Amino acid sequence: MNHKPRGFTLIEVLVALAIIAVALGGGLRALGQLTHSAQRLPQVVAAQACLDNALATVRLTGRRPPAGEQRSACVQGRDTYTVVLYVMPTPNPALMRIEGRALDADGHATAQIVSLAGDS
């Protein structure tokens, strides 16, 4: 009589469990990053609004901003951001390059923008 073993060996079961563990670990990491991004989104939107307001103010004044660094505070909801505008000349004398950063309370750049401003 010929007896055939049925089922899986211990090695096959351990390999299958290892593959499942790696797949679940990758899924949990992706879920963690997604959650972090979702929590950070309102802060980035608020910081971007601060930068947009600062650039709109520069454009509405109609005057060329002085070259150098300009800092101002911006309150959006419960958060306060420091808006830093770096104004630099360009090869075209009618335009100025403006790099803006919105810094959170810890001094980390939450949003950044680069724009050009000219004489009106």
Contacts in CASP RR format, 6 or more apart in sequence:
PFRMAT RR
TARGET T0000
AUTHOR 0000-0000-0000
METHOD contacts of the structure
MODEL  1
MNHKPRGFTLIEVLVALAIIAVALGGGLRALGQLTHSAQRLPQVVAAQAC
LDNALATVRLTGRRPPAGEQRSACVQGRDTYTVVLYVMPTPNPALMRIEG
RALDADGHATAQIVSLAGDS
8 16 0 8 1.000
43 79 0 8 1.000
43 104 0 8 1.000
43 110 0 8 1.000
44 110 0 8 1.000
44 111 0 8 1.000
46 76 0 8 1.000
46 77 0 8 1.000
46 79 0 8 1.000
46 81 0 8 1.000
47 76 0 8 1.000
47 81 0 8 1.000
47 102 0 8 1.000
47 104 0 8 1.000
47 110 0 8 1.000
47 111 0 8 1.000
48 102 0 8 1.000
48 111 0 8 1.000
48 113 0 8 1.000
49 76 0 8 1.000
50 74 0 8 1.000
50 76 0 8 1.000
50 81 0 8 1.000
50 83 0 8 1.000
50 102 0 8 1.000
50 111 0 8 1.000
51 83 0 8 1.000
51 100 0 8 1.000
51 101 0 8 1.000
51 102 0 8 1.000
51 111 0 8 1.000
51 112 0 8 1.000
51 113 0 8 1.000
52 113 0 8 1.000
53 74 0 8 1.000
54 72 0 8 1.000
54 74 0 8 1.000
54 83 0 8 1.000
54 85 0 8 1.000
54 100 0 8 1.000
55 85 0 8 1.000
55 98 0 8 1.000
55 100 0 8 1.000
55 113 0 8 1.000
55 115 0 8 1.000
55 117 0 8 1.000
58 65 0 8 1.000
58 85 0 8 1.000
58 98 0 8 1.000
58 117 0 8 1.000
59 117 0 8 1.000
59 120 0 8 1.000
62 119 0 8 1.000
62 120 0 8 1.000
63 119 0 8 1.000
63 120 0 8 1.000
64 96 0 8 1.000
64 117 0 8 1.000
64 118 0 8 1.000
64 119 0 8 1.000
65 85 0 8 1.000
65 87 0 8 1.000
65 96 0 8 1.000
65 98 0 8 1.000
65 117 0 8 1.000
66 87 0 8 1.000
67 87 0 8 1.000
67 88 0 8 1.000
67 89 0 8 1.000
67 96 0 8 1.000
68 86 0 8 1.000
68 87 0 8 1.000
68 88 0 8 1.000
69 84 0 8 1.000
69 85 0 8 1.000
69 86 0 8 1.000
69 87 0 8 1.000
70 84 0 8 1.000
70 85 0 8 1.000
70 87 0 8 1.000
71 82 0 8 1.000
71 83 0 8 1.000
71 84 0 8 1.000
71 85 0 8 1.000
72 82 0 8 1.000
72 83 0 8 1.000
72 85 0 8 1.000
73 80 0 8 1.000
73 81 0 8 1.000
73 82 0 8 1.000
73 83 0 8 1.000
74 80 0 8 1.000
74 81 0 8 1.000
74 82 0 8 1.000
74 83 0 8 1.000
74 102 0 8 1.000
75 81 0 8 1.000
79 104 0 8 1.000
79 105 0 8 1.000
80 105 0 8 1.000
81 102 0 8 1.000
81 103 0 8 1.000
81 104 0 8 1.000
81 110 0 8 1.000
82 102 0 8 1.000
82 103 0 8 1.000
82 107 0 8 1.000
83 100 0 8 1.000
83 101 0 8 1.000
83 102 0 8 1.000
83 103 0 8 1.000
84 100 0 8 1.000
84 101 0 8 1.000
84 102 0 8 1.000
84 103 0 8 1.000
85 98 0 8 1.000
85 99 0 8 1.000
85 100 0 8 1.000
86 98 0 8 1.000
86 99 0 8 1.000
86 100 0 8 1.000
86 101 0 8 1.000
87 96 0 8 1.000
87 97 0 8 1.000
87 98 0 8 1.000
87 117 0 8 1.000
88 96 0 8 1.000
88 97 0 8 1.000
88 98 0 8 1.000
88 99 0 8 1.000
89 96 0 8 1.000
89 97 0 8 1.000
90 96 0 8 1.000
90 97 0 8 1.000
90 116 0 8 1.000
94 118 0 8 1.000
94 119 0 8 1.000
95 116 0 8 1.000
95 117 0 8 1.000
95 118 0 8 1.000
96 116 0 8 1.000
96 117 0 8 1.000
96 118 0 8 1.000
97 114 0 8 1.000
97 115 0 8 1.000
97 116 0 8 1.000
98 114 0 8 1.000
98 115 0 8 1.000
98 116 0 8 1.000
98 117 0 8 1.000
99 112 0 8 1.000
99 113 0 8 1.000
99 114 0 8 1.000
100 112 0 8 1.000
100 113 0 8 1.000
100 114 0 8 1.000
100 115 0 8 1.000
101 109 0 8 1.000
101 111 0 8 1.000
101 112 0 8 1.000
102 109 0 8 1.000
102 110 0 8 1.000
102 111 0 8 1.000
102 112 0 8 1.000
103 109 0 8 1.000
103 110 0 8 1.000
104 110 0 8 1.000
END
